[in-house]
Amino acid sequence: MGAVGIAILAKNNKLNEGYNLDINNISFETKGSECTLCPNNCEVLKIYKESELIDTWGNRCPKGSN
């Protein structure tokens, strides 16, 4: 579904209450490292939420995604 479809759904299904995300009490951390598993030497960024790895990016090959 594209942006127009999402906009129509949002318009037709309005919330009476807001979301309570409470992000002030969540701990996020970023760490960067250089992957040396291939000649690209990519800078891999890792995002942690409450000490749990939730995402990585920056690798140019599958070797640095772990």
Secondary structure, DSSP 8 states (H G I E B T S, - for coil): --HHHHHHHHHHT--SS-----GGG--EEEEEEE--SSTT--EEEEEEETTEEEEEE--SSGGGG-
